[in-house]
Amino acid sequence: MTYHITALIPANNEEQNIERCVKSLIDWCDRVVVIDMNSTDHTASTAKEHHATVVRWQKNNDKPFIVIQEAINAQAQSSGTEWVLRIDADEVVTDELQKEIQQILEQGAKAAYKAYGLPRKQYFWGGFLQGGDWAYDRLVRLYQPSVAAYD
């Protein structure tokens, strides 16, 4: 079953992380797009080896977050899929989260919402945080680009 989803991964010098991230997405996403922000390592070639599409985007060191936002929104609008999953290169989608996302996507147009906050575990100093406000936060990372944008 196809889920009509594109995964967008902004990356800059993420050679050590990109393979793991792409592998967690490539078997169930329609497209995996790595938005490469002037990497000087093997981020782009590693992503391509694992069947991700690589789009080069010019990084502006004076306004890095605005450029990332523009890049993600441009790729989301041209994705050609109903849903976009925005994920960082040092993150992975677990099997459990994949199933949760697929349940949402199976609802299609009947989905209750057009954007979803996804659970995230924080890894810090060699282990997962166990308490506090940052331990188990949810970030809006799954959305329909026809009605929402990354901000």
N, CA, C and O atoms as a DFTB+ gen file, in Angstrom:
604 C
 N C O
     1  1       0.839      -1.183       0.000
     2  2       0.000       0.000       0.000
     3  2       0.882       1.243       0.000
     4  3       1.869       1.315       0.732
     5  1       0.522       2.212      -0.819
     6  2       1.250       3.473      -0.826
     7  2       0.544       4.457       0.100
     8  3      -0.683       4.472       0.194
     9  1       1.336       5.271       0.778
    10  2       0.762       6.173       1.774
    11  2       0.788       7.629       1.333
    12  3       0.381       8.505       2.096
    13  1       1.252       7.904       0.128
    14  2       1.263       9.267      -0.395
    15  2       1.972      10.224       0.550
    16  3       1.417      11.242       0.964
    17  1       3.219       9.874       0.884
    18  2       3.987      10.670       1.833
    19  2       5.413      10.875       1.328
    20  3       6.043       9.964       0.791
    21  1       5.897      12.093       1.516
    22  2       7.287      12.433       1.237
    23  2       7.961      12.781       2.550
    24  3       7.438      13.575       3.333
    25  1       9.112      12.194       2.788
    26  2       9.922      12.551       3.952
    27  2      10.940      13.594       3.520
    28  3      11.634      13.417       2.519
    29  1      11.029      14.684       4.278
    30  2      11.975      15.754       3.996
    31  2      12.995      15.835       5.120
    32  3      12.638      15.958       6.292
    33  1      14.271      15.764       4.749
    34  2      15.356      15.747       5.731
    35  2      16.339      16.872       5.414
    36  3      17.170      16.716       4.519
    37  1      16.268      18.001       6.122
    38  2      17.307      19.007       5.935
    39  2      18.609      18.505       6.549
    40  3      18.599      17.923       7.633
    41  1      19.725      18.724       5.865
    42  2      20.988      18.165       6.357
    43  2      22.174      19.048       5.982
    44  3      22.226      19.628       4.897
    45  1      23.111      19.129       6.901
    46  2      24.387      19.785       6.650
    47  2      25.461      19.003       7.389
    48  3      25.502      18.990       8.619
    49  1      26.320      18.356       6.631
    50  2      27.402      17.546       7.201
    51  2      26.872      16.500       8.187
    52  3      27.301      16.434       9.339
    53  1      25.944      15.700       7.712
    54  2      25.306      14.658       8.524
    55  2      25.712      13.259       8.067
    56  3      24.942      12.309       8.212
    57  1      26.897      13.134       7.526
    58  2      27.375      11.852       7.007
    59  2      27.211      10.716       8.016
    60  3      26.862       9.600       7.631
    61  1      27.453      10.978       9.276
    62  2      27.387       9.920      10.286
    63  2      25.956       9.533      10.649
    64  3      25.737       8.466      11.221
    65  1      24.977      10.381      10.326
    66  2      23.592      10.118      10.721
    67  2      22.659       9.766       9.569
    68  3      21.665       9.067       9.768
    69  1      22.969      10.243       8.369
    70  2      21.994      10.206       7.279
    71  2      21.595       8.792       6.861
    72  3      20.434       8.566       6.519
    73  1      22.506       7.857       6.878
    74  2      22.168       6.486       6.475
    75  2      21.080       5.912       7.380
    76  3      20.092       5.358       6.898
    77  1      21.262       6.043       8.663
    78  2      20.299       5.505       9.631
    79  2      18.920       6.162       9.460
    80  3      17.890       5.489       9.508
    81  1      18.922       7.461       9.263
    82  2      17.670       8.187       9.080
    83  2      16.951       7.721       7.812
    84  3      15.770       7.377       7.858
    85  1      17.661       7.710       6.684
    86  2      17.056       7.315       5.405
    87  2      16.545       5.880       5.469
    88  3      15.453       5.592       4.981
    89  1      17.317       4.984       6.061
    90  2      16.893       3.580       6.157
    91  2      15.601       3.420       6.950
    92  3      14.844       2.482       6.703
    93  1      15.333       4.317       7.898
    94  2      14.103       4.212       8.685
    95  2      12.882       4.690       7.903
    96  3      11.756       4.566       8.385
    97  1      13.087       5.230       6.711
    98  2      12.006       5.827       5.919
    99  2      11.806       5.196       4.544
   100  3      10.680       5.139       4.049
   101  1      12.861       4.732       3.936
   102  2      12.874       4.417       2.507
   103  2      11.896       3.314       2.109
   104  3      11.402       3.324       0.982
   105  1      11.607       2.381       2.981
   106  2      10.738       1.258       2.620
   107  2       9.251       1.582       2.673
   108  3       8.444       0.814       2.150
   109  1       8.868       2.689       3.285
   110  2       7.435       2.961       3.410
   111  2       7.020       4.364       2.961
   112  3       5.824       4.639       2.858
   113  1       7.956       5.237       2.697
   114  2       7.632       6.562       2.166
   115  2       7.703       6.522       0.643
   116  3       8.542       5.824       0.072
   117  1       6.827       7.268      -0.007
   118  2       6.869       7.342      -1.468
   119  2       8.170       7.979      -1.943
   120  3       8.769       7.538      -2.924
   121  1       8.594       9.012      -1.240
   122  2       9.839       9.702      -1.576
   123  2      10.558      10.079      -0.295
   124  3       9.932      10.437       0.703
   125  1      11.863       9.996      -0.333
   126  2      12.705      10.500       0.749
   127  2      13.632      11.526       0.107
   128  3      14.431      11.193      -0.769
   129  1      13.518      12.771       0.550
   130  2      14.287      13.863      -0.034
   131  2      15.215      14.443       1.029
   132  3      14.766      14.911       2.075
   133  1      16.494      14.405       0.748
   134  2      17.483      15.039       1.616
   135  2      17.765      16.418       1.033
   136  3      18.202      16.544      -0.111
   137  1      17.512      17.444       1.829
   138  2      17.783      18.818       1.421
   139  2      19.175      19.152       1.943
   140  3      19.354      19.472       3.118
   141  1      20.146      19.072       1.059
   142  2      21.546      19.233       1.459
   143  2      21.935      20.707       1.454
   144  3      21.861      21.383       0.428
   145  1      22.349      21.187       2.618
   146  2      22.716      22.589       2.806
   147  2      24.241      22.747       2.768
   148  3      24.866      23.012       3.795
   149  1      24.827      22.586       1.599
   150  2      26.269      22.805       1.403
   151  2      27.149      21.869       2.214
   152  3      28.187      22.299       2.716
   153  1      26.780      20.632       2.356
   154  2      27.624      19.693       3.102
   155  2      28.991      19.572       2.442
   156  3      29.112      19.598       1.218
   157  1      30.008      19.439       3.272
   158  2      31.370      19.255       2.767
   159  2      31.861      17.833       3.016
   160  3      33.005      17.501       2.704
   161  1      30.998      17.003       3.576
   162  2      31.348      15.601       3.807
   163  2      30.601      14.735       2.787
   164  3      30.269      15.219       1.704
   165  1      30.336      13.496       3.102
   166  2      29.683      12.569       2.169
   167  2      28.182      12.410       2.437
   168  3      27.607      11.363       2.139
   169  1      27.553      13.434       2.990
   170  2      26.115      13.365       3.267
   171  2      25.327      13.035       2.002
   172  3      24.535      12.092       1.996
   173  1      25.532      13.793       0.945
   174  2      24.758      13.619      -0.289
   175  2      24.991      12.250      -0.917
   176  3      24.032      11.575      -1.291
   177  1      26.227      11.837      -1.039
   178  2      26.499      10.548      -1.684
   179  2      25.976       9.385      -0.845
   180  3      25.504       8.391      -1.396
   181  1      26.053       9.497       0.462
   182  2      25.523       8.439       1.330
   183  2      24.011       8.353       1.192
   184  3      23.457       7.255       1.121
   185  1      23.340       9.492       1.154
   186  2      21.885       9.502       0.982
   187  2      21.497       8.873      -0.354
   188  3      20.560       8.078      -0.415
   189  1      22.208       9.223      -1.420
   190  2      21.922       8.658      -2.742
   191  2      22.152       7.150      -2.772
   192  3      21.387       6.421      -3.403
   193  1      23.193       6.679      -2.099
   194  2      23.467       5.237      -2.037
   195  2      22.291       4.468      -1.446
   196  3      22.088       3.296      -1.760
   197  1      21.526       5.126      -0.598
   198  2      20.392       4.477       0.056
   199  2      19.061       4.920      -0.550
   200  3      18.014       4.840       0.092
   201  1      19.122       5.387      -1.799
   202  2      17.960       5.646      -2.650
   203  2      17.150       6.879      -2.265
   204  3      15.974       6.973      -2.616
   205  1      17.745       7.808      -1.561
   206  2      17.086       9.085      -1.300
   207  2      17.382      10.031      -2.461
   208  3      18.420       9.923      -3.115
   209  1      16.473      10.942      -2.704
   210  2      16.701      12.022      -3.648
   211  2      17.435      13.123      -2.898
   212  3      17.077      13.448      -1.766
   213  1      18.445      13.693      -3.510
   214  2      19.189      14.777      -2.866
   215  2      18.958      16.063      -3.646
   216  3      19.161      16.118      -4.859
   217  1      18.531      17.091      -2.931
   218  2      18.323      18.416      -3.496
   219  2      19.311      19.350      -2.809
   220  3      19.343      19.437      -1.581
   221  1      20.097      20.031      -3.587
   222  2      21.066      20.977      -3.004
   223  2      20.369      22.320      -2.772
   224  3      19.647      22.818      -3.635
   225  1      20.597      22.884      -1.609
   226  2      19.995      24.164      -1.257
   227  2      21.076      25.048      -0.674
   228  3      21.831      24.620       0.200
   229  1      21.155      26.256      -1.143
   230  2      22.201      27.173      -0.692
   231  2      21.935      27.621       0.739
   232  3      20.880      28.180       1.039
   233  1      22.875      27.378       1.595
   234  2      22.775      27.760       3.002
   235  2      23.234      29.208       3.171
   236  3      24.242      29.620       2.597
   237  1      22.491      29.968       3.958
   238  2      22.854      31.343       4.285
   239  2      23.217      31.377       5.758
   240  3      22.336      31.278       6.611
   241  1      24.483      31.514       6.070
   242  2      24.925      31.478       7.460
   243  2      24.382      32.629       8.295
   244  3      24.352      32.535       9.522
   245  1      23.951      33.719       7.651
   246  2      23.385      34.840       8.396
   247  2      21.961      34.553       8.864
   248  3      21.532      35.065       9.898
   249  1      21.232      33.743       8.115
   250  2      19.836      33.428       8.449
   251  2      19.571      31.945       8.221
   252  3      18.739      31.596       7.384
   253  1      20.261      31.062       8.950
   254  2      20.152      29.625       8.647
   255  2      18.753      29.062       8.821
   256  3      18.343      28.212       8.031
   257  1      18.006      29.500       9.819
   258  2      16.691      28.906      10.060
   259  2      15.662      29.362       9.035
   260  3      14.758      28.604       8.682
   261  1      15.794      30.590       8.556
   262  2      14.885      31.066       7.514
   263  2      15.127      30.292       6.222
   264  3      14.175      29.925       5.533
   265  1      16.373      30.046       5.893
   266  2      16.694      29.303       4.675
   267  2      16.186      27.869       4.774
   268  3      15.637      27.344       3.806
   269  1      16.359      27.231       5.923
   270  2      15.853      25.865       6.112
   271  2      14.342      25.846       5.950
   272  3      13.796      24.966       5.285
   273  1      13.670      26.808       6.553
   274  2      12.210      26.910       6.438
   275  2      11.801      27.056       4.978
   276  3      10.889      26.366       4.521
   277  1      12.457      27.936       4.246
   278  2      12.147      28.128       2.824
   279  2      12.375      26.847       2.033
   280  3      11.564      26.487       1.180
   281  1      13.467      26.168       2.312
   282  2      13.793      24.935       1.591
   283  2      12.753      23.856       1.850
   284  3      12.296      23.195       0.918
   285  1      12.382      23.678       3.098
   286  2      11.387      22.658       3.448
   287  2      10.054      22.978       2.798
   288  3       9.422      22.093       2.223
   289  1       9.615      24.228       2.879
   290  2       8.329      24.600       2.292
   291  2       8.325      24.454       0.774
   292  3       7.327      24.019       0.202
   293  1       9.417      24.809       0.120
   294  2       9.496      24.650      -1.336
   295  2       9.415      23.180      -1.728
   296  3       8.700      22.827      -2.665
   297  1      10.136      22.328      -1.024
   298  2      10.110      20.897      -1.331
   299  2       8.764      20.278      -0.980
   300  3       8.289      19.386      -1.684
   301  1       8.148      20.740       0.097
   302  2       6.830      20.218       0.481
   303  2       5.798      20.546      -0.596
   304  3       4.994      19.693      -0.970
   305  1       5.822      21.777      -1.091
   306  2       4.860      22.195      -2.107
   307  2       5.051      21.444      -3.421
   308  3       4.089      21.236      -4.160
   309  1       6.266      21.042      -3.715
   310  2       6.521      20.335      -4.976
   311  2       6.592      18.817      -4.785
   312  3       6.978      18.096      -5.705
   313  1       6.228      18.337      -3.615
   314  2       6.390      16.908      -3.304
   315  2       5.489      16.004      -4.136
   316  3       5.868      14.880      -4.466
   317  1       4.303      16.491      -4.475
   318  2       3.368      15.666      -5.230
   319  2       2.670      14.615      -4.388
   320  3       1.974      13.753      -4.925
   321  1       2.847      14.675      -3.070
   322  2       2.186      13.723      -2.180
   323  2       1.243      14.465      -1.244
   324  3       1.375      15.669      -1.023
   325  1       0.295      13.721      -0.703
   326  2      -0.711      14.312       0.180
   327  2      -0.129      14.730       1.526
   328  3      -0.589      15.692       2.141
   329  1       0.887      13.998       1.977
   330  2       1.468      14.242       3.300
   331  2       2.967      14.459       3.202
   332  3       3.626      13.958       2.291
   333  1       3.495      15.216       4.157
   334  2       4.932      15.432       4.295
   335  2       5.323      15.098       5.727
   336  3       4.641      15.472       6.681
   337  1       6.428      14.389       5.853
   338  2       7.023      14.119       7.160
   339  2       8.345      14.860       7.196
   340  3       9.240      14.577       6.400
   341  1       8.473      15.799       8.105
   342  2       9.699      16.582       8.264
   343  2      10.494      15.936       9.398
   344  3      10.003      15.828      10.521
   345  1      11.710      15.511       9.105
   346  2      12.518      14.798      10.092
   347  2      13.964      15.289      10.018
   348  3      14.475      15.575       8.935
   349  1      14.610      15.384      11.164
   350  2      16.023      15.776      11.199
   351  2      16.899      14.578      10.857
   352  3      16.504      13.429      11.050
   353  1      18.084      14.861      10.351
   354  2      18.996      13.796       9.924
   355  2      19.479      12.931      11.078
   356  3      19.880      11.787      10.860
   357  1      19.450      13.446      12.285
   358  2      19.891      12.651      13.438
   359  2      18.726      11.965      14.145
   360  3      18.872      11.483      15.269
   361  1      17.580      11.924      13.488
   362  2      16.400      11.252      14.029
   363  2      16.075      10.024      13.186
   364  3      16.477       9.932      12.027
   365  1      15.346       9.086      13.776
   366  2      14.856       7.918      13.051
   367  2      13.391       7.705      13.395
   368  3      12.924       8.093      14.465
   369  1      12.682       7.083      12.471
   370  2      11.307       6.670      12.732
   371  2      11.361       5.212      13.158
   372  3      11.788       4.346      12.394
   373  1      10.925       4.949      14.379
   374  2      10.899       3.576      14.885
   375  2       9.759       2.813      14.221
   376  3       8.873       3.417      13.617
   377  1       9.780       1.501      14.330
   378  2       8.685       0.687      13.787
   379  2       7.362       1.085      14.420
   380  3       6.335       1.140      13.743
   381  1       7.385       1.362      15.709
   382  2       6.167       1.764      16.427
   383  2       5.612       3.082      15.881
   384  3       4.410       3.198      15.647
   385  1       6.474       4.060      15.681
   386  2       6.029       5.342      15.140
   387  2       5.575       5.186      13.695
   388  3       4.603       5.820      13.285
   389  1       6.256       4.361      12.925
   390  2       5.848       4.117      11.544
   391  2       4.415       3.599      11.507
   392  3       3.615       4.063      10.695
   393  1       4.081       2.656      12.362
   394  2       2.720       2.108      12.403
   395  2       1.710       3.178      12.790
   396  3       0.611       3.224      12.239
   397  1       2.076       4.039      13.734
   398  2       1.186       5.122      14.144
   399  2       0.932       6.082      12.981
   400  3      -0.202       6.503      12.754
   401  1       1.986       6.422      12.252
   402  2       1.848       7.308      11.096
   403  2       1.004       6.640      10.014
   404  3       0.140       7.288       9.423
   405  1       1.238       5.365       9.747
   406  2       0.476       4.664       8.715
   407  2      -1.009       4.594       9.062
   408  3      -1.850       4.658       8.166
   409  1      -1.344       4.465      10.335
   410  2      -2.755       4.466      10.739
   411  2      -3.405       5.807      10.409
   412  3      -4.550       5.859       9.960
   413  1      -2.669       6.881      10.635
   414  2      -3.183       8.210      10.295
   415  2      -3.366       8.321       8.786
   416  3      -4.398       8.799       8.316
   417  1      -2.371       7.884       8.033
   418  2      -2.406       8.038       6.585
   419  2      -3.469       7.173       5.929
   420  3      -4.006       7.538       4.884
   421  1      -3.775       6.042       6.524
   422  2      -4.813       5.166       5.976
   423  2      -6.187       5.829       6.014
   424  3      -7.082       5.453       5.257
   425  1      -6.351       6.805       6.888
   426  2      -7.615       7.531       6.967
   427  2      -7.787       8.483       5.788
   428  3      -8.901       8.890       5.457
   429  1      -6.655       8.833       5.157
   430  2      -6.690       9.701       3.987
   431  2      -7.410      11.002       4.255
   432  3      -7.140      11.676       5.250
   433  1      -8.324      11.356       3.372
   434  2      -9.065      12.607       3.499
   435  2      -9.939      12.628       4.742
   436  3     -10.357      13.696       5.188
   437  1     -10.217      11.462       5.302
   438  2     -11.047      11.387       6.505
   439  2     -10.246      11.632       7.780
   440  3     -10.803      11.615       8.878
   441  1      -8.946      11.858       7.638
   442  2      -8.107      12.092       8.817
   443  2      -8.678      13.257       9.618
   444  3      -9.125      14.257       9.057
   445  1      -8.653      13.109      10.921
   446  2      -9.252      14.109      11.801
   447  2      -8.561      15.468      11.692
   448  3      -9.205      16.506      11.850
   449  1      -7.278      15.466      11.428
   450  2      -6.507      16.703      11.380
   451  2      -5.657      16.739      10.117
   452  3      -5.466      15.722       9.450
   453  1      -5.163      17.900       9.807
   454  2      -4.298      18.088       8.633
   455  2      -2.827      18.170       9.023
   456  3      -1.952      18.229       8.159
   457  1      -2.556      18.172      10.330
   458  2      -1.183      18.189      10.844
   459  2      -1.166      17.447      12.175
   460  3      -2.126      17.511      12.943
   461  1      -0.079      16.750      12.441
   462  2       0.023      15.936      13.654
   463  2       1.352      16.171      14.357
   464  3       2.405      16.274      13.727
   465  1       1.273      16.253      15.679
   466  2       2.474      16.286      16.504
   467  2       2.913      14.856      16.759
   468  3       2.108      14.017      17.161
   469  1       4.173      14.581      16.530
   470  2       4.691      13.226      16.705
   471  2       5.545      13.155      17.961
   472  3       6.261      14.103      18.284
   473  1       5.472      12.031      18.673
   474  2       6.269      11.902      19.899
   475  2       7.754      11.811      19.575
   476  3       8.162      11.275      18.545
   477  1       8.537      12.349      20.487
   478  2       9.982      12.357      20.280
   479  2      10.676      12.116      21.621
   480  3      10.345      12.739      22.630
   481  1      11.632      11.212      21.609
   482  2      12.455      10.977      22.798
   483  2      13.734      11.793      22.656
   484  3      14.331      11.849      21.581
   485  1      14.139      12.413      23.733
   486  2      15.354      13.222      23.736
   487  2      16.540      12.400      24.225
   488  3      16.518      11.844      25.324
   489  1      17.551      12.334      23.411
   490  2      18.779      11.614      23.751
   491  2      19.813      12.655      24.155
   492  3      20.119      13.563      23.382
   493  1      20.351      12.525      25.365
   494  2      21.250      13.543      25.898
   495  2      22.327      12.904      26.754
   496  3      22.019      12.156      27.682
   497  1      23.565      13.184      26.459
   498  2      24.726      12.692      27.194
   499  2      24.696      11.185      27.369
   500  3      24.913      10.676      28.468
   501  1      24.427      10.476      26.288
   502  2      24.523       9.022      26.302
   503  2      23.281       8.275      26.737
   504  3      23.324       7.052      26.869
   505  1      22.175       8.965      26.964
   506  2      20.954       8.266      27.367
   507  2      19.720       9.110      27.109
   508  3      19.812      10.307      26.838
   509  1      18.559       8.465      27.197
   510  2      17.304       9.170      26.996
   511  2      16.909       9.897      28.274
   512  3      17.053       9.364      29.374
   513  1      16.409      11.122      28.118
   514  2      15.900      11.863      29.266
   515  2      14.688      11.132      29.820
   516  3      13.873      10.613      29.058
   517  1      14.567      11.090      31.116
   518  2      13.488      10.335      31.756
   519  2      12.412      11.216      32.378
   520  3      11.358      10.705      32.759
   521  1      12.638      12.500      32.492
   522  2      11.646      13.369      33.114
   523  2      11.819      14.799      32.653
   524  3      12.727      15.119      31.886
   525  1      10.939      15.647      33.131
   526  2      10.992      17.054      32.766
   527  2      10.211      17.344      31.502
   528  3       9.691      16.445      30.842
   529  1      10.146      18.612      31.190
   530  2       9.357      19.064      30.039
   531  2       9.890      18.586      28.694
   532  3       9.127      18.478      27.734
   533  1      11.179      18.299      28.607
   534  2      11.790      17.951      27.329
   535  2      11.861      16.453      27.074
   536  3      12.205      16.038      25.967
   537  1      11.551      15.645      28.055
   538  2      11.762      14.200      27.922
   539  2      10.896      13.575      26.830
   540  3      11.382      12.756      26.050
   541  1       9.640      13.945      26.767
   542  2       8.716      13.323      25.807
   543  2       7.871      14.399      25.137
   544  3       6.658      14.456      25.338
   545  1       8.496      15.231      24.360
   546  2       7.722      16.277      23.702
   547  2       7.155      15.782      22.376
   548  3       7.552      14.734      21.866
   549  1       6.234      16.545      21.838
   550  2       5.635      16.249      20.538
   551  2       5.843      17.473      19.650
   552  3       5.576      18.605      20.054
   553  1       6.320      17.224      18.446
   554  2       6.524      18.300      17.483
   555  2       5.668      18.033      16.255
   556  3       5.540      16.892      15.809
   557  1       5.083      19.095      15.715
   558  2       4.311      18.935      14.481
   559  2       5.308      18.666      13.365
   560  3       6.075      19.544      12.969
   561  1       5.283      17.457      12.875
   562  2       6.218      17.037      11.831
   563  2       5.512      16.345      10.671
   564  3       6.114      16.148       9.616
   565  1       4.264      15.979      10.846
   566  2       3.498      15.300       9.799
   567  2       2.349      16.221       9.423
   568  3       1.515      16.553      10.264
   569  1       2.304      16.633       8.163
   570  2       1.268      17.587       7.772
   571  2       0.965      17.484       6.281
   572  3       1.721      16.904       5.501
   573  1      -0.162      18.067       5.925
   574  2      -0.552      18.136       4.520
   575  2      -0.076      19.480       3.966
   576  3      -0.543      20.526       4.417
   577  1       0.830      19.472       3.010
   578  2       1.378      20.734       2.509
   579  2       0.361      21.601       1.773
   580  3       0.617      22.779       1.527
   581  1      -0.781      21.034       1.423
   582  2      -1.812      21.836       0.760
   583  2      -2.487      22.802       1.730
   584  3      -3.101      23.778       1.299
   585  1      -2.384      22.543       3.036
   586  2      -3.057      23.402       4.020
   587  2      -2.133      23.898       5.132
   588  3      -2.548      24.723       5.946
   589  1      -0.909      23.420       5.182
   590  2       0.004      23.814       6.259
   591  2       1.407      24.004       5.696
   592  3       1.740      23.507       4.620
   593  1       2.214      24.732       6.447
   594  2       3.605      24.961       6.050
   595  2       4.493      24.855       7.275
   596  3       4.023      24.964       8.407
   597  1       5.759      24.645       7.043
   598  2       6.731      24.551       8.124
   599  2       7.145      25.961       8.527
   600  3       7.534      26.770       7.684
   601  1       7.058      26.244       9.820
   602  2       7.386      27.581      10.309
   603  2       8.229      27.480      11.559
   604  3       8.613      28.502      12.129
